[in-house]
Amino acid sequence: MVEQSFETLKVWQMSHKLMLDVHHKLIPLLPKEEKYGIADQVRRSSKSVGANIAEGAGRFYYMDNVRFCYMARGSLDETLNHLLVIKDLGFCENELYENLRAQIEEIRRLLNGYINWLKTKKIGQNEPGAAITVREFPPEYFIEEAL
């Protein structure tokens, strides 16, 4: 069986396109004083969506992959929040906003479907160590009574 790369995932392809559109179409519209503000934040959050999908796909155990997909979904919502701020501050025309918003909604739909598929397939569930969980128990704190 040939292992497929994250690059073959439609959800990763669309998140990559969103990141490129944010960088090439949205960021240039922002004023210079936002270079280290909202521009930096939306740049990083849009990159994080695809990066988390890719990292999750590189994990063998399906719940690791699901966990990274949850982080990708959080970054996607962060990107949407930044997009809303940019629109509300008047830095973005409605047509570009609607286009980017539609991309975000489609990525969310695909990401949720991918998460459900991963949970159904349970790839790696029978591998050695897959059932091992690490838990840390908080130390007990005692207060000694004053003498």
GROMACS elastic network, one bead per residue, 0.5 to 0.9 nm:
[ bonds ]
;  ai    aj funct       b0    kb
    4     7     6  0.80324   500
    4     8     6  0.67732   500
    4     9     6  0.87970   500
    5     8     6  0.57673   500
    5     9     6  0.76990   500
    5    54     6  0.84891   500
    5    57     6  0.77636   500
    5    58     6  0.83144   500
    6     9     6  0.54366   500
    6    10     6  0.88825   500
    6    12     6  0.67991   500
    6    13     6  0.87230   500
    6    53     6  0.74872   500
    6    54     6  0.54402   500
    6    55     6  0.85020   500
    6    56     6  0.88072   500
    6    57     6  0.58498   500
    6    58     6  0.76554   500
    7    10     6  0.78806   500
    7    12     6  0.63972   500
    7    13     6  0.65153   500
    7    54     6  0.78266   500
    8    11     6  0.87882   500
    8    12     6  0.76385   500
    8    13     6  0.73715   500
    9    12     6  0.52753   500
    9    13     6  0.63130   500
    9    14     6  0.87546   500
   10    14     6  0.61575   500
   10    15     6  0.85477   500
   10   107     6  0.88748   500
   10   110     6  0.77811   500
   11    14     6  0.52465   500
   11    15     6  0.61545   500
   11    16     6  0.85829   500
   11    50     6  0.82808   500
   11    53     6  0.81130   500
   11   106     6  0.86177   500
   11   107     6  0.59271   500
   11   108     6  0.85471   500
   11   109     6  0.89367   500
   11   110     6  0.56704   500
   11   111     6  0.61592   500
   11   114     6  0.79396   500
   12    15     6  0.50280   500
   12    16     6  0.60437   500
   12    17     6  0.85964   500
   12    49     6  0.81855   500
   12    50     6  0.54935   500
   12    51     6  0.85581   500
   12    53     6  0.63698   500
   12    54     6  0.72617   500
   12   107     6  0.84466   500
   12   111     6  0.88546   500
   13    16     6  0.51211   500
   13    17     6  0.63211   500
   13    18     6  0.87514   500
   13    50     6  0.80526   500
   14    17     6  0.50152   500
   14    18     6  0.62111   500
   14    19     6  0.86510   500
   14    50     6  0.85558   500
   14   103     6  0.74458   500
   14   104     6  0.88365   500
   14   106     6  0.82888   500
   14   107     6  0.64590   500
   15    19     6  0.62226   500
   15    20     6  0.86676   500
   15    46     6  0.77442   500
   15    47     6  0.82676   500
   15    49     6  0.63298   500
   15    50     6  0.53677   500
   15    53     6  0.88673   500
   15    76     6  0.86823   500
   15   103     6  0.81755   500
   15   104     6  0.80861   500
   15   107     6  0.65498   500
   16    19     6  0.50860   500
   16    20     6  0.62663   500
   16    21     6  0.86497   500
   16    46     6  0.83889   500
   16    47     6  0.76913   500
   16    49     6  0.81755   500
   16    50     6  0.59365   500
   16    51     6  0.89572   500
   17    20     6  0.50431   500
   17    21     6  0.61014   500
   17    22     6  0.85388   500
   17   103     6  0.86961   500
   18    21     6  0.50577   500
   18    22     6  0.60861   500
   18    23     6  0.85814   500
   18    46     6  0.70845   500
   18    47     6  0.88322   500
   18   100     6  0.70213   500
   18   103     6  0.66557   500
   18   104     6  0.75682   500
   18   107     6  0.89565   500
   19    22     6  0.51149   500
   19    23     6  0.62193   500
   19    24     6  0.85981   500
   19    43     6  0.75088   500
   19    45     6  0.87259   500
   19    46     6  0.50108   500
   19    47     6  0.57619   500
   19    48     6  0.88788   500
   19    49     6  0.83234   500
   19    50     6  0.81122   500
   20    23     6  0.50981   500
   20    24     6  0.59137   500
   20    25     6  0.79835   500
   20    46     6  0.86331   500
   20    47     6  0.87911   500
   21    24     6  0.51723   500
   21    25     6  0.52139   500
   21    26     6  0.67606   500
   21    27     6  0.88022   500
   21   100     6  0.77964   500
   22    25     6  0.56485   500
   22    27     6  0.61319   500
   22    28     6  0.89929   500
   22    42     6  0.76488   500
   22    43     6  0.69603   500
   22    46     6  0.72354   500
   22   100     6  0.79717   500
   23    26     6  0.60905   500
   23    27     6  0.53369   500
   23    28     6  0.75362   500
   23    42     6  0.88389   500
   23    43     6  0.66039   500
   23    46     6  0.87434   500
   24    27     6  0.64686   500
   24    28     6  0.67301   500
   25    28     6  0.62695   500
   25    29     6  0.72820   500
   25    96     6  0.80942   500
   26    29     6  0.55318   500
   26    30     6  0.71706   500
   26    39     6  0.87532   500
   26    83     6  0.88717   500
   26    86     6  0.89953   500
   26    91     6  0.86854   500
   26    92     6  0.71738   500
   26    96     6  0.78576   500
   26    97     6  0.88360   500
   27    30     6  0.55118   500
   27    31     6  0.88041   500
   27    35     6  0.85542   500
   27    39     6  0.60314   500
   27    40     6  0.88615   500
   27    42     6  0.83827   500
   27    43     6  0.77901   500
   28    31     6  0.79956   500
   29    91     6  0.63373   500
   29    92     6  0.68153   500
   30    33     6  0.82220   500
   30    34     6  0.63971   500
   30    35     6  0.75261   500
   30    38     6  0.85846   500
   30    39     6  0.69997   500
   30    86     6  0.81269   500
   30    91     6  0.59142   500
   30    92     6  0.79937   500
   31    34     6  0.55828   500
   31    35     6  0.71805   500
   31    39     6  0.89703   500
   31    91     6  0.78366   500
   32    35     6  0.52915   500
   32    36     6  0.85432   500
   33    36     6  0.73207   500
   33    37     6  0.76149   500
   34    38     6  0.57146   500
   34    39     6  0.57748   500
   34    40     6  0.79658   500
   35    38     6  0.70689   500
   35    39     6  0.52164   500
   35    40     6  0.62583   500
   36    39     6  0.62706   500
   36    40     6  0.52965   500
   36    41     6  0.79575   500
   37    40     6  0.56307   500
   37    41     6  0.64940   500
   37    42     6  0.89191   500
   38    42     6  0.60450   500
   38    43     6  0.83142   500
   38    82     6  0.68354   500
   38    85     6  0.83571   500
   38    86     6  0.77009   500
   39    42     6  0.54485   500
   39    43     6  0.60116   500
   39    44     6  0.86255   500
   39    82     6  0.86868   500
   40    43     6  0.51039   500
   40    44     6  0.61881   500
   40    45     6  0.86480   500
   41    44     6  0.52664   500
   41    45     6  0.61212   500
   41    46     6  0.85103   500
   41    78     6  0.88311   500
   41    79     6  0.81858   500
   41    82     6  0.74334   500
   42    45     6  0.51558   500
   42    46     6  0.59210   500
   42    47     6  0.84610   500
   42    78     6  0.78348   500
   42    79     6  0.56248   500
   42    80     6  0.86361   500
   42    81     6  0.87702   500
   42    82     6  0.57736   500
   42    83     6  0.74437   500
   43    46     6  0.54676   500
   43    47     6  0.63745   500
   43    48     6  0.87787   500
   43    79     6  0.83603   500
   44    47     6  0.51933   500
   44    48     6  0.61718   500
   44    75     6  0.89115   500
   44    79     6  0.86425   500
   45    49     6  0.67098   500
   45    75     6  0.53300   500
   45    76     6  0.70641   500
   45    77     6  0.88116   500
   45    78     6  0.63233   500
   45    79     6  0.54646   500
   45    82     6  0.87584   500
   46    49     6  0.56913   500
   46    50     6  0.76448   500
   46    75     6  0.69295   500
   46    76     6  0.68302   500
   46    78     6  0.82785   500
   46    79     6  0.57479   500
   47    50     6  0.60312   500
   47    51     6  0.63131   500
   47    52     6  0.88258   500
   47    75     6  0.85545   500
   48    52     6  0.59360   500
   48    53     6  0.85149   500
   48    71     6  0.85208   500
   48    72     6  0.66150   500
   48    75     6  0.60621   500
   48    76     6  0.80860   500
   49    52     6  0.55374   500
   49    53     6  0.64896   500
   49    54     6  0.88133   500
   49    69     6  0.84334   500
   49    71     6  0.77002   500
   49    73     6  0.69327   500
   49    74     6  0.80827   500
   49    75     6  0.54446   500
   49    76     6  0.58340   500
   49    79     6  0.87506   500
   50    53     6  0.50621   500
   50    54     6  0.60762   500
   50    55     6  0.85444   500
   50    72     6  0.69870   500
   51    54     6  0.51010   500
   51    55     6  0.61000   500
   51    56     6  0.85422   500
   51    72     6  0.77300   500
   52    55     6  0.50367   500
   52    56     6  0.60005   500
   52    57     6  0.84721   500
   52    65     6  0.88917   500
   52    68     6  0.53366   500
   52    69     6  0.64068   500
   52    70     6  0.86137   500
   52    71     6  0.65074   500
   52    72     6  0.51765   500
   52    73     6  0.89374   500
   52    75     6  0.87243   500
   53    56     6  0.52051   500
   53    57     6  0.61898   500
   53    58     6  0.87440   500
   53    65     6  0.77695   500
   53    68     6  0.62916   500
   53    69     6  0.56302   500
   53    71     6  0.84587   500
   53    72     6  0.61755   500
   53   111     6  0.88277   500
   54    57     6  0.51332   500
   54    58     6  0.63860   500
   54    68     6  0.85854   500
   55    58     6  0.50992   500
   55    59     6  0.67715   500
   55    65     6  0.76438   500
   55    68     6  0.69321   500
   55    69     6  0.89914   500
   56    59     6  0.52839   500
   56    60     6  0.83462   500
   56    62     6  0.84467   500
   56    63     6  0.89884   500
   56    64     6  0.62974   500
   56    66     6  0.69722   500
   56    67     6  0.73782   500
   56    69     6  0.65887   500
   57    60     6  0.74433   500
   57    62     6  0.86941   500
   57    64     6  0.87129   500
   57    65     6  0.57809   500
   57    68     6  0.84571   500
   57    69     6  0.89568   500
   58    65     6  0.77018   500
   59    62     6  0.73591   500
   59    63     6  0.88463   500
   59    64     6  0.61541   500
   59    65     6  0.58840   500
   60    63     6  0.87643   500
   60    64     6  0.74985   500
   60    65     6  0.74912   500
   60   123     6  0.71564   500
   60   124     6  0.58890   500
   61    64     6  0.56108   500
   61    65     6  0.67553   500
   61   122     6  0.77549   500
   61   123     6  0.61315   500
   61   125     6  0.63958   500
   61   127     6  0.79985   500
   61   130     6  0.67575   500
   62    65     6  0.50085   500
   62    66     6  0.61626   500
   62    67     6  0.86139   500
   62   118     6  0.61054   500
   62   119     6  0.70136   500
   62   121     6  0.81439   500
   62   122     6  0.55396   500
   62   123     6  0.52258   500
   62   124     6  0.61252   500
   62   125     6  0.71605   500
   63    67     6  0.60405   500
   63    68     6  0.86307   500
   63   118     6  0.79624   500
   63   119     6  0.75135   500
   63   122     6  0.77999   500
   63   123     6  0.86936   500
   63   124     6  0.89048   500
   63   125     6  0.87066   500
   64    67     6  0.50699   500
   64    68     6  0.64127   500
   64    69     6  0.86711   500
   65    68     6  0.52609   500
   65    69     6  0.62398   500
   65    70     6  0.87524   500
   65   115     6  0.83370   500
   65   118     6  0.77688   500
   66    70     6  0.62575   500
   66    71     6  0.87445   500
   66   114     6  0.86394   500
   66   115     6  0.58011   500
   66   116     6  0.87616   500
   66   118     6  0.68784   500
   66   119     6  0.75662   500
   67    70     6  0.51270   500
   67    71     6  0.65097   500
   67    72     6  0.87738   500
   68    72     6  0.61735   500
   68    73     6  0.86100   500
   69    73     6  0.61593   500
   69    74     6  0.86073   500
   69   111     6  0.70629   500
   69   112     6  0.85145   500
   69   114     6  0.84001   500
   69   115     6  0.68135   500
   70    73     6  0.50256   500
   70    74     6  0.63247   500
   70    75     6  0.87464   500
   70   111     6  0.86959   500
   70   112     6  0.89405   500
   70   115     6  0.82263   500
   71    75     6  0.62714   500
   71    76     6  0.85555   500
   72    75     6  0.50493   500
   72    76     6  0.60975   500
   72    77     6  0.87101   500
   72   111     6  0.83757   500
   73    77     6  0.63191   500
   73    78     6  0.85926   500
   73   107     6  0.87622   500
   73   108     6  0.68311   500
   73   111     6  0.72634   500
   73   112     6  0.84555   500
   74    77     6  0.51655   500
   74    78     6  0.61947   500
   74    79     6  0.86423   500
   75    79     6  0.61110   500
   75    80     6  0.85735   500
   76    79     6  0.50528   500
   76    80     6  0.62942   500
   76    81     6  0.87014   500
   76   104     6  0.68806   500
   76   107     6  0.82078   500
   76   108     6  0.75681   500
   77    81     6  0.61609   500
   77    82     6  0.86664   500
   77   104     6  0.82348   500
   77   108     6  0.88198   500
   78    81     6  0.50280   500
   78    82     6  0.63318   500
   78    83     6  0.86078   500
   79    82     6  0.51448   500
   79    83     6  0.61325   500
   79    84     6  0.86672   500
   79   104     6  0.84109   500
   80    84     6  0.61887   500
   80    85     6  0.86593   500
   80   100     6  0.85661   500
   80   101     6  0.70928   500
   80   104     6  0.71184   500
   81    84     6  0.51331   500
   81    85     6  0.63257   500
   81    86     6  0.86813   500
   82    85     6  0.50473   500
   82    86     6  0.61387   500
   82    87     6  0.85998   500
   83    86     6  0.50538   500
   83    87     6  0.61658   500
   83    88     6  0.85481   500
   83    92     6  0.85411   500
   83    97     6  0.72070   500
   83   100     6  0.81486   500
   83   101     6  0.80314   500
   84    87     6  0.50874   500
   84    88     6  0.59940   500
   84    89     6  0.84847   500
   84    97     6  0.80999   500
   85    88     6  0.50632   500
   85    89     6  0.60376   500
   85    90     6  0.86075   500
   85    91     6  0.88890   500
   86    89     6  0.52365   500
   86    90     6  0.64621   500
   86    91     6  0.54819   500
   86    92     6  0.62224   500
   86    97     6  0.89065   500
   87    90     6  0.51485   500
   87    91     6  0.57819   500
   87    92     6  0.50136   500
   87    93     6  0.71209   500
   87    94     6  0.74345   500
   87    97     6  0.68296   500
   88    91     6  0.76328   500
   88    92     6  0.82473   500
   89    92     6  0.80548   500
   90    93     6  0.74350   500
   92    95     6  0.84068   500
   92    96     6  0.68011   500
   92    97     6  0.65272   500
   93    96     6  0.56950   500
   93    97     6  0.63288   500
   93    98     6  0.87961   500
   94    98     6  0.60030   500
   94    99     6  0.85316   500
   95    98     6  0.52041   500
   95    99     6  0.62304   500
   95   100     6  0.87315   500
   96    99     6  0.50379   500
   96   100     6  0.61506   500
   96   101     6  0.83955   500
   97   100     6  0.52813   500
   97   101     6  0.59411   500
   97   102     6  0.85098   500
   98   102     6  0.60260   500
   98   103     6  0.85999   500
   99   102     6  0.52087   500
   99   103     6  0.63744   500
   99   104     6  0.87852   500
  100   103     6  0.50469   500
  100   104     6  0.62455   500
  100   105     6  0.87207   500
  101   104     6  0.50433   500
  101   105     6  0.62494   500
  101   106     6  0.86832   500
  102   105     6  0.51256   500
  102   106     6  0.62138   500
  102   107     6  0.85927   500
  103   106     6  0.51687   500
  103   107     6  0.61216   500
  103   108     6  0.85720   500
  104   107     6  0.51055   500
  104   108     6  0.61306   500
  104   109     6  0.86563   500
  105   108     6  0.50559   500
  105   109     6  0.62588   500
  105   110     6  0.87166   500
  106   109     6  0.50444   500
  106   110     6  0.61937   500
  106   111     6  0.84473   500
  107   110     6  0.50777   500
  107   111     6  0.58580   500
  107   112     6  0.84566   500
  108   111     6  0.50275   500
  108   112     6  0.60732   500
  108   113     6  0.85252   500
  109   112     6  0.53260   500
  109   113     6  0.62920   500
  109   114     6  0.86793   500
  110   113     6  0.50300   500
  110   114     6  0.60503   500
  110   115     6  0.85821   500
  111   115     6  0.61215   500
  111   116     6  0.85969   500
  112   115     6  0.50960   500
  112   116     6  0.62561   500
  112   117     6  0.86205   500
  113   116     6  0.51078   500
  113   117     6  0.61217   500
  113   118     6  0.86215   500
  114   118     6  0.61122   500
  114   119     6  0.86034   500
  115   118     6  0.51268   500
  115   119     6  0.62541   500
  115   120     6  0.86739   500
  116   119     6  0.51382   500
  116   120     6  0.62271   500
  116   121     6  0.87318   500
  117   120     6  0.50826   500
  117   121     6  0.61324   500
  117   122     6  0.84473   500
  118   121     6  0.52565   500
  118   122     6  0.58777   500
  118   123     6  0.71384   500
  119   122     6  0.53395   500
  119   123     6  0.83263   500
  120   123     6  0.86541   500
  122   125     6  0.56615   500
  122   126     6  0.88804   500
  123   126     6  0.81407   500
  123   127     6  0.89927   500
  124   127     6  0.53545   500
  124   128     6  0.88445   500
  124   130     6  0.70616   500
  125   128     6  0.85811   500
  125   130     6  0.57594   500
  125   131     6  0.74790   500
  126   129     6  0.83412   500
  126   130     6  0.65204   500
  126   131     6  0.81050   500
  127   130     6  0.55300   500
  127   131     6  0.84007   500
  128   131     6  0.77718   500
  128   132     6  0.87353   500
  129   132     6  0.52638   500
  129   133     6  0.85772   500
  130   133     6  0.81167   500
  137   140     6  0.89094   500
  144   147     6  0.87887   500
